[in-house]
Amino acid sequence: MKIGNVVYEDELINHKNVDYVNYFKEKIDYKSLDNSLPTLYVGWSFMKKCNSNNSIFSNVDILEKKIISKEIYWEFAFKEMKSDHITGIENFINNVSDYYFSSKYNYINLDPLFFQLKDIEDLMDVIPNKIDNTYVYKNEMIYILYDNKITGINLNIYDFFKFNIKEIKNKIKNISNKIIEDLDGEVYTDYYKKFPLYSNLKRYMVAML
């Protein structure tokens, strides 16, 4: 699964390529890329050369690395500014997961106290009648995906308020097209190895699986 693009001309210094990003060592216009993925251009002059006919890049401020929030960024090449080059690429890679997922999915934590849910019937009333994907993590959390919206259900909190957890799980399973039960956390662990820097990984697992 690719969640970002890095476009560059000169070597990326002190950076080890990650599996979840596309790397393009070539002159390529932004319009030719998958624009659904956050993109980093490395090299001020190179970025301008790649996008000479693209109005998005015509007024980019050299003091501002963000061109469009969560979509397009740029960083100096190593020969242009060494310290910014190293830290800038690292910052993009560290944040690309958040740029990608938070721009595509709305997340809601369905807290029974905040939403005044008194019983399972109240809970099911605020959940869609049909769910695309459901991800159950260790009997602690249920994440459901429907229409680019992700809802988190903290089973520990619902258990504290005396909800029947087994009934909640069964009702949600009955309206889910796809269910992933990760009761020992192994699936999450596998993805954590790929995205070790992403603190919100669990909530977006339901969109990855």
C-alpha positions as CSV (number, residue, x, y, z in Angstrom):
1,M,0.0,0.0,0.0
2,K,1.5,3.4,-1.1
3,I,0.4,6.5,0.8
4,G,2.8,9.1,-0.5
5,N,5.1,10.3,-3.3
6,V,8.7,11.6,-3.1
7,V,10.0,13.2,-6.3
8,Y,13.7,14.0,-6.5
9,E,16.7,14.5,-8.7
10,D,19.8,14.3,-6.5
11,E,20.4,11.6,-3.9
12,L,18.4,11.7,-0.6
13,I,21.0,12.0,2.1
14,N,20.6,10.2,5.4
15,H,17.3,8.7,4.3
16,K,16.3,5.1,4.0
17,N,13.5,4.5,1.6
18,V,10.2,3.2,3.2
19,D,7.9,0.6,1.5
20,Y,4.8,2.7,1.8
21,V,6.0,5.7,-0.3
22,N,6.6,5.9,-4.1
23,Y,10.0,7.3,-5.0
24,F,10.5,9.0,-8.4
25,K,14.1,9.9,-9.3
26,E,13.1,11.8,-12.4
27,K,11.6,15.0,-13.7
28,I,7.9,14.6,-13.4
29,D,5.0,17.1,-13.3
30,Y,2.6,16.9,-10.4
31,K,-0.3,16.4,-12.8
32,S,1.3,13.2,-13.9
33,L,1.4,11.7,-10.4
34,D,-1.3,10.1,-8.3
35,N,-2.7,13.3,-6.8
36,S,-4.6,11.3,-4.2
37,L,-1.3,10.8,-2.4
38,P,0.6,13.4,-0.4
39,T,3.7,14.5,-2.4
40,L,7.1,15.9,-1.5
41,Y,9.3,17.5,-4.1
42,V,13.0,17.6,-3.1
43,G,14.9,20.5,-4.5
44,W,13.7,24.1,-4.9
45,S,15.1,24.4,-8.5
46,F,14.1,20.9,-9.4
47,M,10.5,21.4,-8.2
48,K,10.2,24.6,-10.3
49,K,11.7,22.8,-13.3
50,C,9.2,19.9,-13.0
51,N,6.2,22.2,-12.7
52,S,7.1,25.1,-14.9
53,N,3.7,25.0,-16.6
54,N,1.7,24.3,-13.4
55,S,0.0,27.4,-11.9
56,I,-0.1,25.7,-8.4
57,F,3.7,26.1,-8.2
58,S,4.1,29.5,-9.8
59,N,3.8,31.5,-6.5
60,V,5.3,29.1,-4.0
61,D,7.1,30.9,-1.2
62,I,10.7,29.8,-0.6
63,L,10.0,30.3,3.2
64,E,7.0,28.0,3.2
65,K,7.5,24.3,2.6
66,K,3.7,23.5,2.6
67,I,2.2,24.2,-0.8
68,I,-1.2,22.6,-0.2
69,S,-1.9,21.3,3.3
70,K,-1.7,17.5,3.4
71,E,-1.3,17.3,-0.4
72,I,1.9,19.0,-1.7
73,Y,5.1,19.9,0.1
74,W,8.7,20.7,-1.0
75,E,12.1,20.5,0.6
76,F,15.6,21.7,-0.4
77,A,18.0,19.4,-2.1
78,F,21.1,18.6,0.0
79,K,23.3,20.9,-2.2
80,E,20.9,23.7,-1.6
81,M,20.6,23.5,2.2
82,K,22.0,20.5,4.0
83,S,20.3,20.7,7.4
84,D,16.8,21.5,6.0
85,H,17.2,18.7,3.5
86,I,17.7,16.0,6.1
87,T,15.1,17.2,8.6
88,G,12.5,18.1,6.0
89,I,12.5,14.7,4.3
90,E,12.3,13.0,7.8
91,N,9.4,15.3,8.8
92,F,7.4,14.4,5.6
93,I,7.9,10.7,6.1
94,N,7.0,10.9,9.7
95,N,3.8,12.8,8.9
96,V,2.8,11.3,5.6
97,S,0.5,8.7,7.2
98,D,-1.5,11.4,8.9
99,Y,-1.6,13.5,5.7
100,Y,-3.0,10.6,3.8
101,F,-5.5,9.1,6.2
102,S,-6.9,12.2,7.9
103,S,-7.5,13.9,4.6
104,K,-9.6,10.9,3.3
105,Y,-11.4,9.7,6.4
106,N,-13.4,11.4,9.1
107,Y,-13.0,9.8,12.5
108,I,-15.5,9.8,15.4
109,N,-15.0,8.2,18.8
110,L,-18.5,7.0,19.7
111,D,-18.3,7.7,23.5
112,P,-21.5,6.5,25.2
113,L,-21.4,9.4,27.7
114,F,-20.8,12.2,25.2
115,F,-23.4,10.9,22.8
116,Q,-25.8,10.0,25.6
117,L,-26.2,6.4,24.6
118,K,-28.1,4.5,27.3
119,D,-28.4,1.1,25.7
120,I,-27.5,-1.0,22.7
121,E,-30.5,0.2,20.8
122,D,-29.3,3.8,21.1
123,L,-25.9,2.7,19.9
124,M,-27.2,0.9,16.8
125,D,-29.4,4.0,16.0
126,V,-26.3,6.1,15.4
127,I,-24.4,3.4,13.4
128,P,-25.2,3.0,9.7
129,N,-27.5,0.1,8.7
130,K,-24.7,-1.3,6.5
131,I,-21.0,-1.2,7.2
132,D,-18.2,-1.6,4.7
133,N,-15.5,-2.9,7.0
134,T,-15.2,-3.8,10.7
135,Y,-11.9,-4.2,12.5
136,V,-12.0,-5.6,16.0
137,Y,-8.8,-5.1,18.0
138,K,-8.2,-7.4,21.0
139,N,-11.8,-7.1,22.3
140,E,-10.8,-3.6,23.3
141,M,-11.9,-1.6,20.3
142,I,-14.2,-1.9,17.3
143,Y,-13.6,0.3,14.3
144,I,-16.2,0.5,11.6
145,L,-15.8,2.0,8.1
146,Y,-18.7,3.4,6.0
147,D,-18.6,6.0,3.3
148,N,-15.2,7.3,4.2
149,K,-16.2,7.7,7.9
150,I,-14.5,5.7,10.6
151,T,-16.2,5.2,14.0
152,G,-14.3,3.9,17.0
153,I,-16.2,2.0,19.8
154,N,-14.1,1.5,22.9
155,L,-15.4,-1.8,24.3
156,N,-13.8,-1.2,27.7
157,I,-15.8,2.0,28.2
158,Y,-19.0,0.3,27.1
159,D,-18.3,-2.6,29.5
160,F,-17.8,-0.1,32.3
161,F,-21.3,1.2,31.6
162,K,-22.7,-2.3,31.7
163,F,-23.4,-2.8,28.0
164,N,-23.5,-6.4,26.7
165,I,-20.2,-6.5,24.7
166,K,-21.0,-9.8,23.0
167,E,-24.3,-8.4,21.8
168,I,-22.7,-5.3,20.5
169,K,-20.1,-7.3,18.5
170,N,-22.8,-9.7,17.1
171,K,-25.1,-6.8,16.0
172,I,-22.2,-5.0,14.2
173,K,-21.0,-8.2,12.6
174,N,-24.5,-8.8,11.2
175,I,-24.4,-5.6,9.2
176,S,-20.8,-5.7,8.1
177,N,-19.7,-6.6,4.6
178,K,-16.2,-7.5,5.9
179,I,-14.9,-8.4,9.4
180,I,-11.3,-8.6,10.6
181,E,-11.0,-9.9,14.2
182,D,-7.5,-9.3,15.5
183,L,-8.0,-10.8,18.9
184,D,-4.3,-11.4,19.6
185,G,-3.1,-8.1,17.9
186,E,-0.9,-9.9,15.4
187,V,-2.5,-8.1,12.4
188,Y,-1.8,-4.8,14.1
189,T,1.7,-5.8,14.9
190,D,2.4,-6.6,11.3
191,Y,1.2,-3.1,10.2
192,Y,3.0,-1.4,13.0
193,K,6.3,-2.7,11.6
194,K,5.4,-0.9,8.4
195,F,4.1,2.3,10.1
196,P,6.1,2.5,13.4
197,L,5.8,6.3,13.6
198,Y,2.1,6.6,13.2
199,S,0.3,7.0,16.5
200,N,-3.2,6.8,15.0
201,L,-2.5,3.5,13.1
202,K,-5.2,1.5,14.9
203,R,-8.1,3.7,13.9
204,Y,-7.1,3.5,10.2
205,M,-6.4,-0.2,10.1
206,V,-10.1,-0.7,9.1
207,A,-9.4,1.2,5.9
208,M,-6.2,-0.7,5.1
209,L,-7.4,-4.3,5.4
